[in-house]
Amino acid sequence: MIGFIVAGLVIGALARLIKPGKQNLGIIATLLLGLVGSVIGGMVANLLGTGDIWELNVLGFVVAVIASVLLIGVAEAIASRGHRTAH
């Protein structure tokens, strides 16, 4: 479980480094998006037969980072839309 949390932080941090621009996300949001991305990556790797969903492998890691980058973009869009309507 601790390894899963650490992997989520690493994947979330890498996704934030890859995503251009400044993201207004805290460490908890980064962790959660990284965890969701790692589950998505594990599911894709499992569907392709390269490993178990909870097993860290190269394909799962790459898909997890890509999924996290996309999730960060979605989170930013939702946050900016909510911020605009608050004014």
LUMDRENVO-429328 format. One line per field, with one value per residue: residue number from 1; residue in three letters; x, z, y of N, C-alpha, C, O in turn. Coordinates in steps of 0.05 Angstrom, whole numbers, plus 5000, padded with zeros to 4 digits. Atoms other than C-alpha are relative to their C-alpha. Layout:
N
nr <- (NUM  ...)
rest <- (ala  ...)
n.xx <- (X  ...)
n.zz <- (Z  ...)
n.yy <- (Y  ...)
ca.xx <- (X  ...)
ca.zz <- (Z  ...)
ca.yy <- (Y  ...)
c.xx <- (X  ...)
c.zz <- (Z  ...)
c.yy <- (Y  ...)
o.xx <- (X  ...)
o.zz <- (Z  ...)
o.yy <- (Y  ...)
***
This chain:
87
nr <- (1  2  3  4  5  6  7  8  9  10  11  12  13  14  15  16  17  18  19  20  21  22  23  24  25  26  27  28  29  30  31  32  33  34  35  36  37  38  39  40  41  42  43  44  45  46  47  48  49  50  51  52  53  54  55  56  57  58  59  60  61  62  63  64  65  66  67  68  69  70  71  72  73  74  75  76  77  78  79  80  81  82  83  84  85  86  87)
rest <- (met  ile  gly  phe  ile  val  ala  gly  leu  val  ile  gly  ala  leu  ala  arg  leu  ile  lys  pro  gly  lys  gln  asn  leu  gly  ile  ile  ala  thr  leu  leu  leu  gly  leu  val  gly  ser  val  ile  gly  gly  met  val  ala  asn  leu  leu  gly  thr  gly  asp  ile  trp  glu  leu  asn  val  leu  gly  phe  val  val  ala  val  ile  ala  ser  val  leu  leu  ile  gly  val  ala  glu  ala  ile  ala  ser  arg  gly  his  arg  thr  ala  his)
n.xx <- (5016  4982  4988  5020  5002  4975  5002  5019  4987  4980  5015  5012  4979  4990  5021  5000  4976  5005  5022  4989  5014  5002  5025  5007  5008  4984  4988  5021  5012  4980  5000  5025  4999  4980  5011  5020  4984  4986  5021  5006  4977  5000  5022  4993  4979  5014  5016  4982  4986  4972  4996  5023  5008  4985  4972  4987  4985  4993  5024  5019  4989  5003  5028  5008  4991  5017  5027  4998  4998  5027  5017  4993  5014  5029  5003  4996  5023  5022  4994  5002  5028  5012  4989  5012  5028  5002  4998)
n.zz <- (5000  5000  5026  5017  4995  5010  5029  5007  4998  5022  5026  5000  5003  5028  5017  4997  5013  5029  5007  5001  4984  4971  4990  4973  4987  4976  4999  4997  5027  5016  4991  5009  5029  5005  4993  5020  5024  4997  5003  5028  5013  4994  5014  5028  5002  4995  5023  5022  4992  4993  4971  4983  4997  4978  5005  5014  5024  5016  5015  4980  4990  5021  5002  4976  5002  5020  4989  4979  5014  5009  4977  4990  5018  4993  4974  5004  5014  4980  4980  5012  5005  4974  4991  5016  4993  4972  5000)
n.yy <- (4976  4977  4999  4989  4971  4988  5000  4979  4974  4998  4998  4974  4980  5001  4989  4971  4990  5003  4982  4972  4980  5003  5013  4992  5025  5006  5027  5020  5003  5013  5028  5013  5003  5020  5026  5007  5005  5026  5021  5001  5012  5029  5012  5002  5020  5026  5007  5008  5025  4996  5002  4997  4972  4988  5005  4977  5007  4976  4991  4989  4975  4980  4994  4986  4972  4987  4996  4979  4975  4994  4994  4973  4982  5000  4987  4971  4989  4999  4980  4973  4995  4994  4975  4978  4996  4990  4971)
ca.xx <- (5000  5057  5089  5024  5021  5094  5082  5022  5063  5119  5070  5032  5097  5122  5055  5059  5130  5107  5044  5063  5045  5033  4983  4947  4945  4968  5005  4941  4910  4976  4975  4902  4911  4974  4938  4880  4930  4968  4903  4886  4956  4952  4884  4910  4973  4928  4882  4942  4969  5034  5022  4974  4936  4976  5042  5090  5115  5141  5077  5033  5079  5079  5004  4996  5037  4998  4932  4955  4974  4905  4872  4911  4884  4813  4823  4850  4791  4741  4776  4780  4707  4686  4731  4701  4629  4645  4658)
ca.zz <- (5000  5016  4950  4915  4948  4932  4859  4857  4881  4831  4773  4793  4800  4732  4701  4730  4703  4633  4632  4608  4649  4723  4756  4818  4850  4920  4940  4958  4889  4856  4897  4880  4806  4806  4841  4792  4734  4762  4767  4695  4673  4709  4678  4608  4620  4647  4587  4540  4579  4601  4676  4734  4749  4814  4784  4763  4692  4638  4596  4657  4682  4615  4609  4681  4669  4605  4640  4698  4650  4619  4688  4709  4647  4665  4737  4715  4667  4722  4772  4724  4704  4777  4791  4735  4757  4829  4810)
ca.yy <- (5000  5048  5031  5048  5116  5130  5109  5155  5214  5199  5191  5254  5294  5270  5288  5358  5366  5343  5386  5456  5516  5526  5480  5504  5435  5417  5354  5318  5332  5311  5246  5231  5245  5203  5146  5148  5151  5091  5050  5069  5050  4983  4969  4983  4941  4884  4888  4884  4824  4856  4849  4850  4914  4925  4906  4962  4952  4998  5000  5011  5066  5103  5098  5120  5183  5199  5188  5233  5288  5284  5283  5345  5380  5360  5382  5449  5459  5442  5487  5546  5538  5538  5597  5639  5627  5646  5718)
c.xx <- (5017  5013  4981  4997  5025  4999  4981  5012  5021  4987  4987  5020  5011  4979  5000  5024  4996  4980  5010  4983  5000  4974  4995  4989  5019  5011  4979  4987  5020  5000  4975  5000  5021  4990  4979  5014  5014  4980  4993  5023  5002  4978  5007  5022  4988  4984  5018  5017  5029  5005  4974  4994  5016  5029  5012  5016  5003  4975  4980  5009  4997  4971  4990  5008  4983  4972  5000  5002  4972  4981  5006  4987  4971  4996  5003  4975  4976  5004  4997  4971  4985  5009  4987  4972  4997  5001  4975)
c.zz <- (5000  4973  4980  5003  4989  4969  4991  5001  4978  4974  4999  4997  4972  4982  5002  4987  4969  4991  4999  5016  5030  5007  5029  5015  5024  4999  5002  4972  4981  5007  4989  4970  4991  5006  4979  4973  5001  4998  4970  4985  5005  4986  4970  4996  5004  4975  4976  5007  5008  5030  5015  5004  5022  4997  4984  4977  4982  4986  5019  5010  4980  4997  5024  4999  4979  5011  5021  4988  4990  5023  5012  4982  5006  5026  4998  4986  5019  5020  4989  4993  5026  5011  4986  5008  5028  5001  4993)
c.yy <- (5025  5004  5012  5030  5014  5001  5022  5028  5004  5005  5028  5022  5001  5013  5030  5012  5000  5020  5029  5019  4994  4988  5009  4976  4996  4972  4979  4995  4986  4970  4986  4996  4979  4972  4991  4993  4973  4977  4997  4986  4970  4985  4996  4978  4972  4992  4992  4976  5004  4998  5003  5030  5014  4997  5023  4989  5024  5011  5013  5027  5022  5008  5015  5030  5015  5005  5022  5027  5009  5007  5027  5021  5002  5014  5030  5013  5002  5022  5028  5007  5008  5027  5024  5005  5011  5030  5013)
o.xx <- (5011  5017  4989  4995  5023  5007  4986  5007  5022  4995  4988  5015  5015  4986  4996  5023  5005  4982  5020  4959  5009  4953  5014  4966  5043  5006  4983  4982  5012  5001  4977  4992  5016  4996  4979  5007  5015  4987  4990  5018  5007  4981  5001  5020  4996  4985  5010  5033  5044  5028  4953  5012  5022  5045  5001  5034  4990  4969  4969  4993  4988  4965  4974  4992  4975  4961  4981  4990  4965  4965  4988  4977  4960  4977  4989  4967  4962  4985  4987  4963  4969  4994  4982  4963  4976  4991  4973)
o.zz <- (4986  4964  4962  4983  4977  4957  4970  4984  4966  4958  4978  4982  4961  4963  4982  4976  4955  4969  5020  5021  5038  4998  5045  5023  5022  4980  4991  4965  4965  4988  4978  4960  4972  4991  4971  4960  4981  4987  4960  4968  4987  4977  4959  4978  4990  4967  4960  4990  5007  5039  5003  5001  5020  5015  4964  4981  4987  4986  5013  5014  4986  4995  5022  5007  4984  5007  5023  4998  4993  5021  5021  4992  5005  5028  5011  4994  5019  5027  5002  4995  5026  5023  4997  5009  5035  5021  4992)
o.yy <- (5045  5026  5027  5044  5036  5021  5035  5045  5026  5022  5041  5042  5022  5027  5044  5034  5018  5032  5038  5014  4973  4997  5009  4975  5000  4957  4957  4972  4969  4953  4964  4975  4964  4953  4967  4974  4958  4955  4975  4969  4954  4963  4975  4962  4953  4968  4975  4966  4984  4999  5009  5046  5038  5005  5032  4972  5045  5035  5034  5045  5044  5032  5034  5047  5038  5027  5038  5046  5032  5026  5041  5041  5024  5030  5045  5035  5022  5037  5046  5030  5026  5041  5045  5028  5020  5042  5037)
***
